[in-house]
Amino acid sequence: MKNGCSVLYVCIVSALLLQAPVVGEGTGRPAWVPMLGYEMLSLDSEGMYSISAGGVVAGETLSFVGLYTRSVFDANPAPAYSDAFHGIELLLDMDRNRHQAVGLFKSESDRPVSGGLDTFQAAAVYGYEIVSGSRVNLAVGGGLGVSDFGLDSPVIPVPFVRLKYRSPLLEAGFDFITGPSLAFTLFPQQRIRFNGDLRIDEFRDVRDLIFEASLGYRFFDSESPAGDFAGFDLGVKSDVLSFVSAYHDQAYELHYYGVFARLDLTFMELTGGYAFEGRERWEDDSTADTGDGYFISLSGLWQF
């Protein structure tokens, strides 16, 4: 798969990897969680903002995530590229007994889906849990991926590996479908925690390593009457905004590093920070420095 996921999408997938409780256990009823998001990035020679809307439907064994994002650049991001892009992201995750199945669909383009095979990616995989314990779960399997992979066939086999680990010291989830993705929390039951997310979508250079690492402080103890719902984080990250044009062979990418502060109230998350070493990448691997600046993101959700 060619493109990186949005920040909000990655947060949702990370929550699923770590089995964060989106719906109350034992309720027997699915939860509906609508979501809204806003993100702005301002660099010396490039700027953009995006607005997203979607939701989660989560039950005991089945979760569905749908998200639409519209991103607008201050000016054309590269020669002959559009200044507006659309993102459609869908995730269906099923876990029943030892059987697991995942369906993914993602299109981030000026002409999503209608622009051709290279403007979207899809995958459907099935796995069986070969290790099922109180601390470790491991499911392996495979499926099919659909996109323009530069091969004779638009359909290729893809692996499925999902590993989860839980202990008072560490909660971690590793997922491999079209690329490796790791999410973990050190000291998950303590008020001071270390969180990390890591993924690789391409294998060209070090900037294809997308990560976020943060030191967090929760305002309340996990066993307090107020619940473990609010906290503050300080962290660093490497991020990328990537869009496929229907009229170009290669995607437009905007990479940057950042240091940030985040206020997390569960139903609302506000992040702001300093962005540096911005870099554009487009046709024929052309690159240009976009300088430094700042970024802000605000996301909100509410469970019904």
C-alpha positions in Angstrom: 0.0 0.0 0.0 1.4 3.4 -1.0 -0.1 5.9 1.4 0.1 6.7 5.1 -3.0 6.9 7.2 -4.4 10.0 8.8 -3.6 10.7 12.4 -7.1 10.0 13.6 -7.2 6.7 11.7 -3.9 5.6 13.2 -5.2 6.4 16.7 -8.3 4.2 16.0 -6.2 1.3 14.7 -3.8 1.6 17.7 -6.8 1.5 20.1 -8.0 -1.7 18.4 -4.5 -3.2 18.6 -4.3 -2.5 22.3 -8.0 -3.5 22.8 -9.0 -0.1 24.2 -12.6 -0.3 25.4 -14.8 1.5 22.9 -17.9 -0.3 24.1 -18.6 -1.3 27.7 -18.1 -5.0 28.2 -21.1 -7.1 29.0 -23.6 -4.5 27.6 -24.6 -6.8 24.7 -25.3 -3.7 22.6 -23.1 -2.1 20.0 -21.9 1.5 20.6 -22.0 4.3 18.0 -19.1 6.8 18.3 -19.3 9.7 15.9 -16.0 11.6 15.3 -15.0 15.0 14.1 -11.4 16.2 13.4 -9.5 19.3 12.3 -5.8 19.5 11.5 -3.6 22.3 10.3 0.0 22.4 9.2 1.9 25.6 8.4 5.5 25.5 7.1 7.7 28.2 5.5 6.8 27.3 1.9 3.7 25.1 2.3 0.5 24.9 4.4 -2.6 22.9 4.5 -5.7 22.1 6.6 -8.0 19.2 6.7 -11.5 18.5 8.1 -12.7 15.0 8.8 -15.9 13.3 9.9 -16.8 9.7 10.5 -17.6 7.3 13.2 -17.1 3.9 14.9 -19.7 1.2 15.4 -18.3 -1.2 18.0 -19.6 -4.4 19.5 -18.2 -7.3 21.5 -16.8 -9.1 18.4 -17.2 -6.6 15.5 -15.9 -3.1 14.9 -16.4 -0.8 11.9 -14.6 2.5 11.4 -15.5 5.0 8.6 -13.8 8.3 8.0 -14.0 11.0 5.3 -11.4 13.8 5.1 -11.0 16.8 2.9 -7.6 18.4 2.7 -6.8 21.7 1.2 -3.4 23.2 0.5 -2.6 26.9 0.5 -1.2 26.6 -3.0 -0.7 23.8 -5.5 1.6 21.4 -3.5 3.8 20.5 -6.5 3.9 21.3 -10.2 0.5 20.4 -11.7 -0.8 18.7 -8.6 -4.3 19.6 -7.2 -4.6 21.8 -4.1 -7.5 19.7 -2.8 -7.7 16.0 -1.9 -10.3 13.7 -0.5 -9.7 10.8 1.9 -12.0 7.8 2.4 -10.9 5.3 5.1 -12.8 2.1 6.1 -11.9 -0.6 8.5 -13.9 -3.7 9.4 -12.5 -5.8 12.3 -14.0 -9.1 13.4 -12.8 -11.2 16.3 -14.9 -14.2 17.3 -13.5 -17.1 19.3 -10.1 -17.8 17.6 -11.2 -16.5 14.2 -10.2 -13.0 13.1 -11.0 -11.1 9.9 -10.1 -7.6 8.8 -11.2 -5.6 5.8 -9.5 -2.4 4.8 -10.2 0.3 2.2 -8.4 3.5 1.7 -8.5 6.2 -1.0 -6.6 9.5 -0.7 -6.7 11.3 -4.0 -8.0 14.3 -5.9 -10.3 11.7 -7.6 -10.8 9.0 -5.1 -11.7 5.6 -6.6 -12.8 7.1 -9.9 -9.2 8.0 -10.7 -8.2 4.4 -11.2 -6.6 1.5 -9.4 -3.7 3.6 -8.2 -6.0 6.0 -6.3 -7.2 3.4 -3.8 -6.1 0.3 -1.9 -8.1 -2.5 -0.4 -7.4 -5.7 1.4 -9.4 -8.5 3.0 -7.6 -11.0 5.3 -8.5 -13.9 7.6 -6.4 -15.2 10.5 -6.7 -17.9 13.1 -5.4 -17.4 16.7 -2.8 -20.1 17.2 -1.8 -18.7 20.7 -4.5 -17.6 23.1 -3.4 -16.8 26.6 -4.0 -14.4 29.5 -1.0 -12.3 28.3 -0.2 -13.3 24.7 -2.4 -13.7 21.7 -1.1 -14.5 18.2 -3.2 -14.8 15.1 -1.7 -15.6 11.6 -3.3 -16.0 8.2 -3.5 -14.2 4.9 -5.8 -12.7 2.2 -5.8 -10.5 -0.9 -4.9 -6.9 -1.6 -6.2 -4.8 -4.5 -4.4 -1.8 -6.0 -2.0 -0.7 -8.6 1.1 -2.4 -7.4 3.1 -2.0 -10.6 2.6 -5.7 -11.4 0.7 -7.5 -14.1 -2.1 -8.2 -11.7 -3.9 -5.7 -9.5 -4.6 -8.5 -7.0 -1.8 -9.9 -4.8 -1.7 -12.2 -1.8 -0.9 -10.4 1.5 0.0 -11.8 4.9 -1.9 -11.3 8.2 -0.1 -11.3 11.5 -1.6 -9.9 14.7 0.3 -10.2 18.1 -1.1 -8.8 21.3 0.7 -8.7 24.7 -0.7 -7.5 28.1 1.0 -7.2 31.5 1.2 -4.6 34.3 4.5 -3.4 32.7 3.6 -3.4 29.0 0.6 -3.5 26.6 1.5 -3.9 23.0 0.0 -4.7 19.7 1.8 -5.6 16.5 -0.2 -5.8 13.2 1.1 -6.8 9.7 -1.2 -6.8 6.7 0.3 -4.5 4.0 3.0 -3.2 6.3 4.2 -3.4 9.9 2.4 -1.4 12.6 3.3 -1.4 16.3 1.5 0.3 19.2 2.6 0.0 22.8 2.2 1.5 26.3 4.7 1.1 29.1 3.3 1.1 32.6 -0.3 1.1 31.4 -1.8 1.1 34.9 0.3 3.9 36.2 -0.4 7.6 36.0 2.9 8.3 34.3 3.2 6.2 31.0 5.2 6.0 27.9 3.3 5.6 24.6 4.6 4.7 21.2 3.3 4.1 17.7 5.4 3.0 14.7 4.6 2.0 11.1 6.3 1.7 7.8 4.4 2.1 4.5 7.4 2.3 2.1 11.0 1.1 2.2 12.9 3.9 0.5 14.7 5.9 3.2 14.6 6.8 6.9 11.7 9.2 6.4 9.4 6.3 5.5 9.6 5.4 9.2 6.5 7.0 10.7 6.5 7.2 14.5 5.1 8.9 17.5 6.6 8.6 21.0 5.2 10.5 24.1 5.5 10.6 27.8 2.1 11.0 29.4 0.6 11.8 32.7 -3.0 10.8 33.6 -4.8 13.2 35.9 -6.6 10.4 37.8 -5.7 6.9 38.8 -7.1 4.1 36.7 -9.0 2.8 39.7 -10.3 6.2 41.0 -14.0 7.1 40.9 -13.3 9.7 38.2 -11.9 7.0 35.9 -8.8 7.1 33.8 -10.2 9.5 31.2 -7.9 12.6 31.1 -4.2 13.2 30.7 -1.4 15.3 29.2 1.4 14.2 26.9 4.7 15.6 25.6 6.2 13.8 22.6 8.0 13.7 19.3 6.9 12.4 15.9 7.6 11.8 12.3 4.6 12.2 10.1 3.6 12.3 6.4 0.7 13.6 4.4 0.4 11.6 1.2 -2.1 11.9 -1.7 -2.3 10.1 -5.1 -3.2 12.2 -8.1 -5.2 10.6 -10.9 -3.0 12.4 -13.4 0.5 11.4 -12.0 2.3 8.2 -11.6 3.6 9.0 -8.1 1.9 10.3 -5.0 2.6 13.8 -3.5 4.1 13.5 0.0 4.7 16.1 2.6 7.0 14.8 5.4 7.9 16.6 8.6 9.2 16.0 12.1 7.5 17.5 15.2 7.6 18.0 18.9 4.2 18.4 20.6 2.0 18.7 23.6 -1.4 17.0 23.8 -4.4 17.4 26.1 -6.4 14.2 26.1 -9.9 14.2 27.6 -11.0 11.0 25.8 -14.0 12.7 24.2 -11.7 15.5 23.0 -8.1 15.6 22.1 -6.1 18.8 21.4 -2.5 18.6 20.0 -0.2 21.4 19.0 3.5 21.7 18.4 6.5 22.8 16.4 7.2 21.2 12.9 10.6 21.1 11.4 12.6 19.7 8.5 9.6 19.7 6.2 10.1 18.0 2.8 8.0 17.5 -0.3 8.3 14.5 -2.5 6.6 14.0 -5.9 7.1 12.8 -9.5 10.4 11.0 -10.3 11.3 11.3 -6.6 11.8 15.0 -6.8 12.2 16.7 -3.4 12.1 20.2 -2.0 12.6 21.5 1.5 9.5 23.2 3.0 11.1 24.6 6.1 9.8 24.8 9.7 6.5 25.9 11.2 3.8 24.6 13.5 0.8 22.2 13.5 -2.5 21.9 15.4 -5.0 19.2 15.5 -8.3 18.8 17.3 -10.4 15.7 17.4 -13.6 14.9 19.2 -15.8 11.8 19.7 -18.8 10.8 21.8 -20.1 7.4 22.6 -23.8 6.7 22.3 
